[in-house]
Protein backbone atom coordinates (compact mmCIF):
# COMPACT_ATOMS: atom_id res chain seq x y z
CA UNK A 1 0.00 0.00 0.00
CA UNK A 2 3.03 2.28 0.35
CA UNK A 3 3.33 2.59 -3.43
CA UNK A 4 -0.39 3.38 -3.74
CA UNK A 5 -0.11 5.98 -1.00
CA UNK A 6 2.91 7.56 -2.70
CA UNK A 7 1.08 7.79 -6.02
CA UNK A 8 -1.99 9.14 -4.25
CA UNK A 9 0.08 11.85 -2.56
CA UNK A 10 1.51 12.82 -5.95
CA UNK A 11 -1.97 12.96 -7.50
CA UNK A 12 -3.20 15.09 -4.63
CA UNK A 13 -0.34 17.55 -5.17
CA UNK A 14 -1.17 18.12 -8.85
CA UNK A 15 -2.68 21.63 -9.01
CA UNK A 16 -6.03 22.24 -10.67
CA UNK A 17 -4.59 25.03 -12.78
CA UNK A 18 -3.56 25.00 -15.54
CA UNK A 19 -3.91 21.45 -16.91
CA UNK A 20 -6.87 19.95 -15.02
CA UNK A 21 -8.98 23.10 -15.19
CA UNK A 22 -8.23 23.73 -18.87
CA UNK A 23 -9.18 20.17 -19.81
CA UNK A 24 -12.37 20.49 -17.76
CA UNK A 25 -13.30 23.75 -19.50
CA UNK A 26 -12.64 22.29 -22.95
CA UNK A 27 -14.59 19.08 -22.25
CA UNK A 28 -17.56 20.84 -20.66
CA UNK A 29 -17.81 23.51 -23.36
CA UNK A 30 -17.53 20.92 -26.13
CA UNK A 31 -20.26 18.84 -24.49
CA UNK A 32 -22.61 21.83 -24.40
CA UNK A 33 -21.65 22.78 -27.96
CA UNK A 34 -22.56 19.24 -29.12
CA UNK A 35 -26.20 19.74 -28.16
CA UNK A 36 -28.58 20.69 -31.00
CA UNK A 37 -29.00 24.42 -31.45
CA UNK A 38 -26.16 25.35 -29.11
CA UNK A 39 -23.91 26.82 -31.82
CA UNK A 40 -26.71 28.89 -33.33
CA UNK A 41 -27.69 30.16 -29.89
CA UNK A 42 -24.11 31.19 -29.10
CA UNK A 43 -23.84 33.21 -32.30
CA UNK A 44 -27.22 34.83 -31.73
CA UNK A 45 -26.91 35.37 -27.94
CA UNK A 46 -23.19 35.18 -27.07
CA UNK A 47 -23.53 36.72 -23.60
CA UNK A 48 -26.26 34.29 -22.54
CA UNK A 49 -24.27 31.38 -23.98
CA UNK A 50 -21.13 32.46 -22.11
CA UNK A 51 -23.05 32.89 -18.85
CA UNK A 52 -24.61 29.42 -19.07
CA UNK A 53 -21.29 27.85 -20.04
CA UNK A 54 -19.42 29.50 -17.17
CA UNK A 55 -22.13 28.41 -14.73
CA UNK A 56 -21.79 24.75 -15.75
CA UNK A 57 -17.98 24.89 -15.58
CA UNK A 58 -18.09 26.33 -12.06
CA UNK A 59 -21.09 24.23 -10.97
CA UNK A 60 -19.16 22.15 -8.44
CA UNK A 61 -17.85 25.14 -6.55
CA UNK A 62 -21.18 26.99 -6.77
CA UNK A 63 -23.30 24.15 -5.37
CA UNK A 64 -20.79 23.04 -2.72
CA UNK A 65 -20.46 26.63 -1.50
CA UNK A 66 -24.24 26.99 -1.41
CA UNK A 67 -24.65 23.72 0.50
CA UNK A 68 -22.08 24.80 3.09
CA UNK A 69 -23.55 28.28 3.54
CA UNK A 70 -20.79 30.12 1.69
CA UNK A 71 -21.17 32.75 -1.06
CA UNK A 72 -22.02 30.79 -4.25
CA UNK A 73 -20.30 33.35 -6.45
CA UNK A 74 -16.97 32.72 -4.73
CA UNK A 75 -15.70 30.07 -7.20
CA UNK A 76 -16.05 32.54 -10.07
CA UNK A 77 -13.79 35.01 -8.27
CA UNK A 78 -10.61 33.25 -9.41
CA UNK A 79 -9.58 35.42 -12.35
CA UNK A 80 -7.35 32.84 -14.05
CA UNK A 81 -10.00 30.11 -13.87
CA UNK A 82 -12.72 32.39 -15.19
CA UNK A 83 -10.57 33.77 -18.01
CA UNK A 84 -9.62 30.21 -19.00
CA UNK A 85 -13.32 29.30 -19.14
CA UNK A 86 -14.00 32.32 -21.35
CA UNK A 87 -11.06 31.45 -23.63
CA UNK A 88 -12.22 27.83 -24.03
CA UNK A 89 -15.75 29.04 -24.78
CA UNK A 90 -14.44 31.36 -27.51
CA UNK A 91 -12.21 28.67 -29.03
CA UNK A 92 -14.99 26.06 -29.12
CA UNK A 93 -17.69 28.37 -30.51
CA UNK A 94 -15.78 31.00 -32.47
CA UNK A 95 -12.23 29.65 -32.87
CA UNK A 96 -10.54 29.77 -36.29
CA UNK A 97 -11.53 26.81 -38.42
CA UNK A 98 -13.45 25.28 -35.53
CA UNK A 99 -10.17 23.47 -34.74
CA UNK A 100 -10.61 23.18 -30.96
CA UNK A 101 -14.03 21.56 -31.17
CA UNK A 102 -13.12 19.24 -34.05
CA UNK A 103 -9.97 18.07 -32.29
CA UNK A 104 -11.76 17.33 -29.03
CA UNK A 105 -14.46 15.38 -30.85
CA UNK A 106 -11.83 12.86 -31.98
CA UNK A 107 -12.11 9.78 -29.76
CA UNK A 108 -8.31 9.38 -29.30
CA UNK A 109 -8.14 12.95 -27.97
CA UNK A 110 -11.02 12.31 -25.58
CA UNK A 111 -9.37 9.12 -24.33
CA UNK A 112 -6.06 10.96 -23.88
CA UNK A 113 -7.69 13.73 -21.83
CA UNK A 114 -10.04 11.47 -19.86
CA UNK A 115 -7.58 10.74 -16.98
CA UNK A 116 -7.18 14.47 -16.37
CA UNK A 117 -10.96 14.98 -16.29
CA UNK A 118 -11.56 12.13 -13.86
CA UNK A 119 -8.62 13.08 -11.64
CA UNK A 120 -10.09 16.55 -11.34
CA UNK A 121 -13.50 15.10 -10.48
CA UNK A 122 -12.04 12.90 -7.74
CA UNK A 123 -9.99 15.76 -6.31
CA UNK A 124 -13.12 17.93 -6.28
CA UNK A 125 -15.03 15.21 -4.44
CA UNK A 126 -12.20 14.86 -1.92
CA UNK A 127 -12.08 18.62 -1.41
CA UNK A 128 -15.86 18.85 -0.96
CA UNK A 129 -15.88 15.99 1.59
CA UNK A 130 -13.04 17.67 3.52
CA UNK A 131 -14.87 21.02 3.49
CA UNK A 132 -18.08 19.38 4.75
CA UNK A 133 -16.15 17.46 7.43
CA UNK A 134 -14.72 20.73 8.76
CA UNK A 135 -18.27 22.04 9.38
CA UNK A 136 -20.16 18.81 10.05
CA UNK A 137 -17.61 16.53 11.67
CA UNK A 138 -18.77 12.93 11.85
CA UNK A 139 -22.04 13.60 9.97
CA UNK A 140 -21.31 11.22 7.14
CA UNK A 141 -24.59 11.65 5.24
CA UNK A 142 -23.91 15.36 4.78
CA UNK A 143 -20.29 14.65 3.87
CA UNK A 144 -21.34 12.15 1.19
CA UNK A 145 -23.99 14.42 -0.33
CA UNK A 146 -21.71 17.46 -0.41
CA UNK A 147 -18.87 15.34 -1.80
CA UNK A 148 -21.09 14.05 -4.58
CA UNK A 149 -22.06 17.62 -5.45
CA UNK A 150 -18.39 18.36 -5.96
CA UNK A 151 -18.27 15.75 -8.70
CA UNK A 152 -21.59 16.01 -10.51
CA UNK A 153 -23.04 19.49 -9.97
CA UNK A 154 -22.86 20.27 -13.67
CA UNK A 155 -25.56 17.67 -14.27
CA UNK A 156 -27.87 19.36 -11.78
CA UNK A 157 -27.37 22.83 -13.25
CA UNK A 158 -27.76 21.56 -16.80
CA UNK A 159 -31.52 22.14 -16.69
CA UNK A 160 -30.92 25.77 -15.72
CA UNK A 161 -28.50 26.22 -18.61
CA UNK A 162 -30.97 24.58 -20.99
CA UNK A 163 -33.76 26.88 -19.80
CA UNK A 164 -31.70 29.81 -21.08
CA UNK A 165 -30.99 28.17 -24.41
CA UNK A 166 -34.07 26.10 -25.25
CA UNK A 167 -37.85 26.27 -25.26
CA UNK A 168 -39.54 24.83 -22.17
CA UNK A 169 -40.79 21.77 -24.09
CA UNK A 170 -37.22 20.79 -25.04
CA UNK A 171 -35.67 20.95 -21.57
CA UNK A 172 -34.44 17.65 -20.12
CA UNK A 173 -36.25 16.05 -17.20
CA UNK A 174 -33.54 16.87 -14.72
CA UNK A 175 -30.88 14.82 -12.98
CA UNK A 176 -33.07 13.64 -10.10
CA UNK A 177 -35.62 12.15 -12.50
CA UNK A 178 -33.06 10.51 -14.76
CA UNK A 179 -29.85 9.91 -12.84
CA UNK A 180 -26.71 9.77 -14.99
CA UNK A 181 -23.63 7.60 -14.57
CA UNK A 182 -21.63 10.63 -13.41
CA UNK A 183 -23.98 11.24 -10.48
CA UNK A 184 -24.06 7.58 -9.44
CA UNK A 185 -20.27 7.36 -9.63
CA UNK A 186 -19.86 10.60 -7.68
CA UNK A 187 -22.09 9.24 -4.91
CA UNK A 188 -20.08 6.02 -4.75
CA UNK A 189 -16.72 7.80 -4.71
CA UNK A 190 -17.93 10.32 -2.13
CA UNK A 191 -19.02 7.39 0.05
CA UNK A 192 -15.59 5.73 -0.24
CA UNK A 193 -13.76 8.95 0.58
CA UNK A 194 -16.13 9.81 3.44
CA UNK A 195 -15.85 6.36 5.03
CA UNK A 196 -12.07 6.65 4.69
CA UNK A 197 -12.08 10.02 6.43
CA UNK A 198 -14.20 8.84 9.38
CA UNK A 199 -12.16 5.64 9.79
CA UNK A 200 -14.55 2.97 8.52
CA UNK A 201 -12.30 2.05 5.58
CA UNK A 202 -8.62 1.29 6.31
CA UNK A 203 -7.18 3.72 3.77
CA UNK A 204 -5.45 7.07 3.89
CA UNK A 205 -6.91 10.03 2.01
CA UNK A 206 -4.20 9.67 -0.65
CA UNK A 207 -4.91 5.95 -1.09
CA UNK A 208 -8.64 6.59 -1.45
CA UNK A 209 -7.93 9.28 -4.06
CA UNK A 210 -5.79 6.85 -6.07
CA UNK A 211 -8.35 4.04 -5.79
CA UNK A 212 -11.28 6.27 -6.80
CA UNK A 213 -9.39 7.86 -9.70
CA UNK A 214 -8.25 4.49 -11.04
CA UNK A 215 -11.76 3.03 -10.79
CA UNK A 216 -13.33 5.98 -12.57
CA UNK A 217 -10.76 6.06 -15.38
CA UNK A 218 -11.02 2.30 -15.99
CA UNK A 219 -14.82 2.29 -16.10
CA UNK A 220 -14.96 5.34 -18.37
CA UNK A 221 -12.40 3.81 -20.72
CA UNK A 222 -14.42 0.59 -20.86
CA UNK A 223 -17.60 2.55 -21.63
CA UNK A 224 -15.89 4.71 -24.26
CA UNK A 225 -13.69 2.14 -26.02
CA UNK A 226 -15.58 -1.12 -25.56
CA UNK A 227 -19.10 0.29 -25.43
CA UNK A 228 -19.75 -1.08 -21.93
CA UNK A 229 -23.20 -0.01 -20.65
CA UNK A 230 -23.69 1.84 -17.39
CA UNK A 231 -22.33 -0.61 -14.76
CA UNK A 232 -24.84 0.69 -12.23
CA UNK A 233 -27.81 -0.55 -14.27
CA UNK A 234 -27.87 -4.08 -12.78
CA UNK A 235 -27.78 -2.62 -9.26
CA UNK A 236 -30.50 -0.12 -10.09
CA UNK A 237 -32.66 -2.80 -11.67
CA UNK A 238 -32.21 -5.17 -8.72
CA UNK A 239 -33.04 -2.37 -6.28
CA UNK A 240 -36.19 -1.56 -8.24
CA UNK A 241 -37.31 -5.19 -8.09
CA UNK A 242 -36.80 -5.27 -4.31
CA UNK A 243 -38.76 -2.03 -3.94
CA UNK A 244 -41.53 -3.48 -6.11
CA UNK A 245 -41.83 -6.48 -3.77
CA UNK A 246 -42.39 -4.36 -0.67
CA UNK A 247 -44.52 -1.64 -2.25
CA UNK A 248 -47.70 -1.34 -4.26
CA UNK A 249 -45.74 -1.10 -7.53
CA UNK A 250 -46.45 -4.05 -9.86
CA UNK A 251 -43.58 -6.53 -9.78
CA UNK A 252 -43.38 -6.62 -13.57
CA UNK A 253 -43.11 -2.82 -13.87
CA UNK A 254 -39.77 -1.86 -15.37
CA UNK A 255 -37.43 0.60 -13.72
CA UNK A 256 -38.27 4.01 -15.31
CA UNK A 257 -34.58 4.82 -15.65
CA UNK A 258 -33.84 1.60 -17.56
CA UNK A 259 -36.94 2.12 -19.68
CA UNK A 260 -35.82 5.62 -20.63
CA UNK A 261 -32.38 4.35 -21.64
CA UNK A 262 -33.94 1.70 -23.87
CA UNK A 263 -36.03 4.34 -25.61
CA UNK A 264 -32.86 6.30 -26.38
CA UNK A 265 -31.18 3.20 -27.81
CA UNK A 266 -34.14 2.56 -30.11
C-alpha positions in Angstrom: 0.0 0.0 0.0 3.0 2.3 0.3 3.3 2.6 -3.4 -0.4 3.4 -3.7 -0.1 6.0 -1.0 2.9 7.6 -2.7 1.1 7.8 -6.0 -2.0 9.1 -4.2 0.1 11.8 -2.6 1.5 12.8 -5.9 -2.0 13.0 -7.5 -3.2 15.1 -4.6 -0.3 17.5 -5.2 -1.2 18.1 -8.8 -2.7 21.6 -9.0 -6.0 22.2 -10.7 -4.6 25.0 -12.8 -3.6 25.0 -15.5 -3.9 21.4 -16.9 -6.9 20.0 -15.0 -9.0 23.1 -15.2 -8.2 23.7 -18.9 -9.2 20.2 -19.8 -12.4 20.5 -17.8 -13.3 23.8 -19.5 -12.6 22.3 -23.0 -14.6 19.1 -22.2 -17.6 20.8 -20.7 -17.8 23.5 -23.4 -17.5 20.9 -26.1 -20.3 18.8 -24.5 -22.6 21.8 -24.4 -21.6 22.8 -28.0 -22.6 19.2 -29.1 -26.2 19.7 -28.2 -28.6 20.7 -31.0 -29.0 24.4 -31.5 -26.2 25.3 -29.1 -23.9 26.8 -31.8 -26.7 28.9 -33.3 -27.7 30.2 -29.9 -24.1 31.2 -29.1 -23.8 33.2 -32.3 -27.2 34.8 -31.7 -26.9 35.4 -27.9 -23.2 35.2 -27.1 -23.5 36.7 -23.6 -26.3 34.3 -22.5 -24.3 31.4 -24.0 -21.1 32.5 -22.1 -23.1 32.9 -18.8 -24.6 29.4 -19.1 -21.3 27.8 -20.0 -19.4 29.5 -17.2 -22.1 28.4 -14.7 -21.8 24.7 -15.8 -18.0 24.9 -15.6 -18.1 26.3 -12.1 -21.1 24.2 -11.0 -19.2 22.2 -8.4 -17.8 25.1 -6.5 -21.2 27.0 -6.8 -23.3 24.1 -5.4 -20.8 23.0 -2.7 -20.5 26.6 -1.5 -24.2 27.0 -1.4 -24.6 23.7 0.5 -22.1 24.8 3.1 -23.6 28.3 3.5 -20.8 30.1 1.7 -21.2 32.8 -1.1 -22.0 30.8 -4.3 -20.3 33.4 -6.4 -17.0 32.7 -4.7 -15.7 30.1 -7.2 -16.1 32.5 -10.1 -13.8 35.0 -8.3 -10.6 33.2 -9.4 -9.6 35.4 -12.3 -7.4 32.8 -14.1 -10.0 30.1 -13.9 -12.7 32.4 -15.2 -10.6 33.8 -18.0 -9.6 30.2 -19.0 -13.3 29.3 -19.1 -14.0 32.3 -21.4 -11.1 31.5 -23.6 -12.2 27.8 -24.0 -15.8 29.0 -24.8 -14.4 31.4 -27.5 -12.2 28.7 -29.0 -15.0 26.1 -29.1 -17.7 28.4 -30.5 -15.8 31.0 -32.5 -12.2 29.6 -32.9 -10.5 29.8 -36.3 -11.5 26.8 -38.4 -13.4 25.3 -35.5 -10.2 23.5 -34.7 -10.6 23.2 -31.0 -14.0 21.6 -31.2 -13.1 19.2 -34.0 -10.0 18.1 -32.3 -11.8 17.3 -29.0 -14.5 15.4 -30.8 -11.8 12.9 -32.0 -12.1 9.8 -29.8 -8.3 9.4 -29.3 -8.1 12.9 -28.0 -11.0 12.3 -25.6 -9.4 9.1 -24.3 -6.1 11.0 -23.9 -7.7 13.7 -21.8 -10.0 11.5 -19.9 -7.6 10.7 -17.0 -7.2 14.5 -16.4 -11.0 15.0 -16.3 -11.6 12.1 -13.9 -8.6 13.1 -11.6 -10.1 16.6 -11.3 -13.5 15.1 -10.5 -12.0 12.9 -7.7 -10.0 15.8 -6.3 -13.1 17.9 -6.3 -15.0 15.2 -4.4 -12.2 14.9 -1.9 -12.1 18.6 -1.4 -15.9 18.8 -1.0 -15.9 16.0 1.6 -13.0 17.7 3.5 -14.9 21.0 3.5 -18.1 19.4 4.7 -16.2 17.5 7.4 -14.7 20.7 8.8 -18.3 22.0 9.4 -20.2 18.8 10.0 -17.6 16.5 11.7 -18.8 12.9 11.8 -22.0 13.6 10.0 -21.3 11.2 7.1 -24.6 11.7 5.2 -23.9 15.4 4.8 -20.3 14.7 3.9 -21.3 12.2 1.2 -24.0 14.4 -0.3 -21.7 17.5 -0.4 -18.9 15.3 -1.8 -21.1 14.0 -4.6 -22.1 17.6 -5.4 -18.4 18.4 -6.0 -18.3 15.8 -8.7 -21.6 16.0 -10.5 -23.0 19.5 -10.0 -22.9 20.3 -13.7 -25.6 17.7 -14.3 -27.9 19.4 -11.8 -27.4 22.8 -13.2 -27.8 21.6 -16.8 -31.5 22.1 -16.7 -30.9 25.8 -15.7 -28.5 26.2 -18.6 -31.0 24.6 -21.0 -33.8 26.9 -19.8 -31.7 29.8 -21.1 -31.0 28.2 -24.4 -34.1 26.1 -25.2 -37.8 26.3 -25.3 -39.5 24.8 -22.2 -40.8 21.8 -24.1 -37.2 20.8 -25.0 -35.7 21.0 -21.6 -34.4 17.6 -20.1 -36.3 16.0 -17.2 -33.5 16.9 -14.7 -30.9 14.8 -13.0 -33.1 13.6 -10.1 -35.6 12.2 -12.5 -33.1 10.5 -14.8 -29.9 9.9 -12.8 -26.7 9.8 -15.0 -23.6 7.6 -14.6 -21.6 10.6 -13.4 -24.0 11.2 -10.5 -24.1 7.6 -9.4 -20.3 7.4 -9.6 -19.9 10.6 -7.7 -22.1 9.2 -4.9 -20.1 6.0 -4.8 -16.7 7.8 -4.7 -17.9 10.3 -2.1 -19.0 7.4 0.0 -15.6 5.7 -0.2 -13.8 9.0 0.6 -16.1 9.8 3.4 -15.8 6.4 5.0 -12.1 6.6 4.7 -12.1 10.0 6.4 -14.2 8.8 9.4 -12.2 5.6 9.8 -14.6 3.0 8.5 -12.3 2.0 5.6 -8.6 1.3 6.3 -7.2 3.7 3.8 -5.5 7.1 3.9 -6.9 10.0 2.0 -4.2 9.7 -0.6 -4.9 6.0 -1.1 -8.6 6.6 -1.4 -7.9 9.3 -4.1 -5.8 6.9 -6.1 -8.4 4.0 -5.8 -11.3 6.3 -6.8 -9.4 7.9 -9.7 -8.3 4.5 -11.0 -11.8 3.0 -10.8 -13.3 6.0 -12.6 -10.8 6.1 -15.4 -11.0 2.3 -16.0 -14.8 2.3 -16.1 -15.0 5.3 -18.4 -12.4 3.8 -20.7 -14.4 0.6 -20.9 -17.6 2.5 -21.6 -15.9 4.7 -24.3 -13.7 2.1 -26.0 -15.6 -1.1 -25.6 -19.1 0.3 -25.4 -19.8 -1.1 -21.9 -23.2 0.0 -20.7 -23.7 1.8 -17.4 -22.3 -0.6 -14.8 -24.8 0.7 -12.2 -27.8 -0.6 -14.3 -27.9 -4.1 -12.8 -27.8 -2.6 -9.3 -30.5 -0.1 -10.1 -32.7 -2.8 -11.7 -32.2 -5.2 -8.7 -33.0 -2.4 -6.3 -36.2 -1.6 -8.2 -37.3 -5.2 -8.1 -36.8 -5.3 -4.3 -38.8 -2.0 -3.9 -41.5 -3.5 -6.1 -41.8 -6.5 -3.8 -42.4 -4.4 -0.7 -44.5 -1.6 -2.3 -47.7 -1.3 -4.3 -45.7 -1.1 -7.5 -46.5 -4.0 -9.9 -43.6 -6.5 -9.8 -43.4 -6.6 -13.6 -43.1 -2.8 -13.9 -39.8 -1.9 -15.4 -37.4 0.6 -13.7 -38.3 4.0 -15.3 -34.6 4.8 -15.7 -33.8 1.6 -17.6 -36.9 2.1 -19.7 -35.8 5.6 -20.6 -32.4 4.3 -21.6 -33.9 1.7 -23.9 -36.0 4.3 -25.6 -32.9 6.3 -26.4 -31.2 3.2 -27.8 -34.1 2.6 -30.1 
